[in-house]
């Protein structure tokens, strides 16, 4: 049997009538999953039979819900499948229903919690945040729903407890780095503080509230959350502590309305919390999976916020800079933030350095070439563009030292 093919015309028909602008990578992912579900397909030059289960690995903010609903639409329209959508957290289920209605996908969707003891039977089971699919509760859900096909959606399909996920195929496309470069996710500045304690985090925020703006803070324990909240309150800043038993919807509404600028939590808000106007996330020390989930909360683009902020400490196991490159990077020192690498906040060049660059450019245009060649202009000898960068930096340091000494003498 020839491999299945879901071409551009098929994809266009699937998107027709949906109130969302398709992104190139979404079209590719949806088409690839449908090919895998439909029949024989080629993966890495090997022809494989139709897949029963596929997981889509795609970053937070890439539109996994949209992709999942499109695949559900195909399964319902073309195969007559009953679709069951499951997630661990109720806000993810509410998000799927909201997207389905507001974007006019037209999917007859049954949403159930992963902990539901009597879920409806279905033909296609979609597992949101599918890194949880290895749990015992999900094994019971699979047995009760008895699906013919299973689709997983996850930004982090790996687990700290090393339990394996049992999906037959994995589909990946654009990562965080590429989505930032393409403008789908926001660029971010990365900040590193020395230690991660309630006192250190609260002090950092209270020093510069205008820099951080609307912020989300993560700690390991509820006791740490409460300690940080108390310190913020003592500094005059009200906040919300979000837990599994708190009125999360009301707290998020107050946050989105701007009644409070800081929300604090341990694990609840690491998944399924979407607030584009969030400006800063303070990520507790953690491994790769939790860090990507926490940091991903802040990467959605928002009008009026050109660059978002991610704050970590130096002892974290996974700096987010290992996942995606920051626009700017800072480390906290005694007297403030020290930029490391290129820094677009330094917008002015000293007249000394600017003059040096102009003279080198003029020397280069006059045809000066070769290592160590010089151009004479008046009484000055100027090296062309192949000068050593270290030499220019040393000249700048000496000049700055002379200016500082003169200012002290005055």
C-alpha positions in Angstrom: 0.0 0.0 0.0 1.3 3.5 -0.9 2.2 5.8 2.0 -0.6 8.2 2.9 -0.3 11.9 2.0 -2.0 14.9 3.5 -1.3 17.6 1.0 -1.8 21.4 1.0 -5.3 21.2 -0.5 -6.4 18.8 2.3 -4.9 21.1 4.9 -6.7 24.1 3.4 -10.0 22.4 3.5 -9.4 21.4 7.1 -8.6 25.0 8.1 -11.6 26.4 6.2 -14.1 28.3 8.4 -11.8 28.3 11.5 -11.2 31.7 13.0 -7.5 31.4 13.3 -4.6 32.3 11.0 -2.6 29.1 10.3 1.1 29.1 11.0 3.4 27.2 8.7 4.7 24.9 11.4 1.1 24.2 12.6 0.1 23.1 9.1 3.2 20.8 8.9 2.5 19.2 12.4 -1.2 18.7 11.7 -0.5 17.2 8.3 2.2 14.9 9.7 0.0 13.6 12.5 -2.9 12.9 10.1 -0.6 11.0 7.8 0.6 8.8 10.7 -2.9 8.1 11.8 -4.3 7.5 8.3 -2.1 4.6 7.2 1.4 3.6 6.1 3.8 6.5 6.2 7.5 7.2 5.8 9.5 8.3 8.8 13.3 8.8 8.4 13.2 6.9 5.1 11.5 3.9 6.7 7.9 3.0 5.8 5.8 2.4 8.9 2.3 1.2 9.4 -0.5 3.4 10.7 0.2 4.7 14.2 -2.3 4.1 17.1 -0.7 6.9 19.2 1.2 10.1 18.4 2.6 12.8 20.7 3.2 16.3 19.5 6.1 18.1 21.2 5.7 21.8 20.7 6.6 24.8 23.0 4.2 26.7 25.3 2.6 29.4 23.2 2.9 27.5 19.9 -0.8 26.7 19.7 -0.9 23.1 20.8 -4.7 23.4 21.6 -5.3 24.7 18.0 -3.4 21.8 16.5 -5.2 19.3 18.7 -8.6 20.7 17.8 -7.8 20.6 14.1 -6.8 16.9 14.3 -10.0 16.3 16.3 -12.0 18.1 13.6 -10.4 15.8 10.9 -11.1 12.7 13.0 -14.7 13.7 13.5 -15.5 14.9 9.9 -13.6 12.2 8.0 -13.8 9.2 10.3 -16.8 9.9 12.5 -14.8 9.5 15.6 -16.0 10.5 19.1 -13.5 12.8 20.6 -12.6 12.8 24.3 -10.2 15.6 25.6 -8.5 15.0 28.9 -6.1 17.0 31.1 -4.9 17.1 34.7 -6.0 20.6 35.5 -9.5 22.1 35.0 -8.2 25.3 33.5 -6.8 23.3 30.5 -10.2 21.7 29.9 -11.8 25.1 30.1 -9.3 26.4 27.6 -10.0 23.6 25.1 -13.7 24.3 25.3 -13.2 28.0 25.0 -10.9 27.7 21.9 -13.3 25.2 20.3 -16.2 27.6 20.6 -14.5 31.0 20.0 -12.5 29.8 17.0 -15.4 27.9 15.5 -13.7 24.5 15.1 -17.1 22.9 15.5 -15.8 19.8 17.3 -18.2 17.9 19.5 -15.9 17.7 22.4 -16.2 15.7 25.6 -13.8 17.0 28.2 -12.9 14.9 31.3 -10.4 15.1 34.1 -7.5 12.6 34.2 -8.9 11.6 37.6 -12.4 10.9 36.3 -13.5 7.4 37.4 -16.3 7.1 34.8 -15.2 8.9 31.7 -17.2 8.5 28.4 -16.1 6.1 25.8 -14.4 7.6 22.7 -12.6 6.8 19.5 -9.9 9.5 19.7 -8.4 10.4 23.1 -6.5 13.7 23.2 -4.2 14.0 26.3 -3.2 17.6 27.0 0.1 18.0 29.0 0.8 14.4 27.9 3.9 14.1 30.2 1.3 12.9 32.8 0.2 10.0 30.6 2.5 7.6 32.5 0.5 7.9 35.7 -1.7 5.2 37.2 -4.8 7.4 36.9 -4.2 7.7 33.1 -3.9 3.9 32.8 -7.4 3.6 34.3 -8.7 6.3 32.0 -7.3 4.6 28.9 -9.0 1.4 29.9 -12.3 3.1 30.4 -12.3 5.3 27.3 -10.9 2.4 25.1 -9.8 4.8 22.2 -8.8 3.6 18.8 -6.3 6.5 18.5 -4.5 8.6 21.1 -3.0 12.0 20.5 -0.6 13.6 23.1 0.2 17.3 23.4 3.2 18.5 25.4 5.9 21.1 25.6 8.0 18.8 27.8 7.4 15.1 27.1 9.9 13.8 29.6 9.6 13.1 33.3 11.9 13.6 36.3 10.9 10.1 37.6 12.1 8.6 34.3 8.8 6.8 33.7 8.5 6.3 30.0 5.7 7.6 27.8 4.3 5.0 25.5 3.5 6.9 22.3 4.4 5.1 19.1 5.4 8.3 17.1 6.7 11.7 18.0 6.2 14.8 15.9 8.4 17.9 16.4 8.8 21.0 14.4 9.7 24.6 15.5 11.4 24.9 18.9 11.4 27.9 21.2 14.5 29.5 19.6 12.9 29.4 16.1 9.5 30.6 17.3 11.2 33.6 19.0 13.1 34.4 15.8 10.0 34.1 13.7 8.1 36.4 16.0 5.6 34.0 17.4 7.1 34.0 20.9 8.5 37.0 22.7 12.2 37.7 23.1 13.3 37.7 26.7 16.0 39.1 29.0 17.6 36.7 31.4 18.5 37.7 35.0 20.5 35.6 37.5 20.4 36.2 41.2 22.9 34.5 43.6 20.4 32.5 45.8 16.8 31.5 45.7 15.1 32.3 48.9 11.8 34.1 49.7 13.9 37.0 51.0 16.1 37.2 48.0 13.2 37.0 45.5 11.1 39.5 47.4 14.0 42.0 47.7 14.8 41.7 44.0 11.2 42.5 43.1 10.8 45.4 45.6 14.0 47.1 44.4 12.7 47.5 40.9 8.9 46.9 40.5 8.9 48.9 37.3 11.4 46.6 35.7 9.4 43.4 36.5 5.8 44.6 36.2 3.2 41.9 36.3 5.1 38.9 37.7 4.7 35.2 38.5 6.9 33.6 41.2 7.6 29.9 41.9 8.9 28.2 45.0 9.2 24.6 46.1 6.9 24.7 49.1 3.8 26.5 50.4 5.8 27.8 53.4 8.2 29.5 51.0 5.3 31.0 49.1 3.8 32.4 52.3 7.2 33.8 53.4 7.7 35.6 50.2 4.1 37.0 50.2 4.6 38.3 53.7 7.8 40.1 52.7 6.2 41.6 49.7 3.2 42.8 51.8 5.7 44.3 54.3 7.1 46.2 51.4 3.7 47.5 50.4 3.0 45.1 47.5 -0.1 42.9 47.6 0.0 39.5 46.0 -1.9 36.2 45.5 -0.8 32.8 46.6 -2.3 30.2 44.2 -2.7 26.7 45.5 -4.7 23.6 44.5 -7.4 24.6 47.0 -7.5 28.3 46.4 -10.1 30.1 44.2 -7.7 30.1 41.3 -10.1 31.6 38.7 -10.9 34.6 40.9 -7.2 35.1 41.7 -6.3 35.0 38.0 -9.1 37.5 37.2 -7.8 39.9 39.8 -4.3 39.5 38.4 -5.4 40.1 34.8 -7.4 43.2 35.8 -4.2 44.6 37.5 -5.6 44.6 41.0 -2.5 42.6 42.1 0.8 42.6 40.2 2.3 39.4 41.7 1.1 35.8 41.9 3.0 33.2 43.8 2.7 29.4 43.5 4.5 26.1 43.7 3.2 23.9 40.9 -0.4 24.8 40.0 0.5 27.6 37.5 3.3 25.8 35.8 0.8 24.3 33.2 -2.2 25.8 31.4 -1.8 29.4 32.7 -1.9 31.8 29.8 -1.7 35.6 30.4 0.0 37.4 27.5 0.5 40.6 29.6 2.6 38.7 32.2 6.0 40.5 32.0 8.3 38.5 34.4 8.5 34.9 35.7 10.7 34.1 38.6 11.7 30.4 38.1 12.7 28.4 41.1 15.7 26.0 40.8 14.6 22.9 38.8 15.5 20.5 36.1 14.8 20.9 32.4 11.1 20.0 32.3 9.8 22.2 35.2 12.0 25.1 34.1 10.7 25.0 30.5 7.2 24.9 31.8 7.7 27.8 34.2 9.6 30.0 31.8 7.1 29.2 29.0 4.4 31.1 30.9 6.0 34.4 30.0 6.9 33.9 26.4 3.5 34.8 24.8 3.7 38.1 22.9 1.8 41.1 24.2 1.3 44.5 22.7 3.4 47.1 24.6 5.9 44.6 26.0 8.8 44.3 23.6 10.9 42.0 25.8 9.8 39.7 28.7 11.9 38.8 31.7 13.0 35.4 33.1 14.7 35.4 36.5 16.7 32.4 37.9 19.5 31.7 40.4 23.0 30.6 39.7 22.5 27.2 41.3 19.6 26.0 39.1 20.1 22.7 37.4 18.8 24.0 34.1 19.4 27.7 33.1 16.8 28.6 30.5 19.6 30.0 28.4 20.4 26.4 27.6 17.0 26.1 25.9 16.8 29.4 24.1 19.2 32.4 23.7 18.2 35.6 25.5 18.0 39.0 24.0 20.1 40.3 26.9 21.6 38.7 30.0 22.3 40.1 33.4 23.9 38.9 36.7 23.2 40.4 40.0 26.2 42.0 41.7 26.5 44.1 44.9 25.8 47.4 43.1 23.2 46.3 40.6 22.9 44.3 37.4 26.0 43.5 35.4 25.4 42.8 31.7 27.1 39.8 30.2 27.3 39.6 26.5 25.8 42.1 24.1 23.4 44.5 25.8 21.0 46.6 23.8 20.4 48.8 26.9 23.9 50.4 26.3 22.7 52.6 23.5 25.4 55.3 23.6 28.9 54.9 22.5 31.6 57.2 24.0 32.9 59.9 21.7 36.4 58.4 22.1 35.2 55.0 20.7 33.1 56.5 18.0 36.0 58.7 16.8 38.2 55.6 16.7 35.7 53.7 14.6 35.3 56.6 12.1 39.1 57.0 11.7 39.6 53.2 11.1 36.8 53.3 8.5 38.4 56.2 6.7 41.8 54.4 6.8 40.2 51.3 5.3 38.5 53.3 2.5 41.9 54.7 1.6 43.1 51.3 0.7 45.2 50.3 3.7 45.5 46.5 3.9 47.6 43.9 5.7 48.3 42.8 9.2 49.8 45.7 11.2 49.4 48.2 8.3 48.7 51.7 9.4 47.2 54.9 8.0 48.7 58.3 8.9 46.3 61.1 9.4 47.8 64.3 10.6 50.0 63.4 13.6 48.1 60.3 14.5 48.7 56.7 13.4 45.6 54.6 13.2 45.2 50.9 12.7 42.6 49.7 10.1 39.7 47.3 10.8 42.0 44.3 11.5 43.1 45.9 14.8 43.0 43.7 17.9 39.7 44.0 19.9 41.6 43.6 23.1 43.7 46.7 22.3 40.6 48.8 21.7 39.1 47.7 25.0 42.4 48.4 26.8 42.5 52.0 25.4 38.9 52.5 26.5 39.7 51.3 30.0 42.7 53.6 30.3 40.8 56.6 29.0 37.9 55.9 31.5 40.5 55.6 34.4 41.9 59.0 33.4 38.5 60.6 33.4 37.5 59.0 36.7 40.8 60.3 38.3 40.2 63.8 36.9 36.7 63.8 38.3 38.0 62.7 41.7 40.6 65.4 41.8 38.0 68.0 41.0 
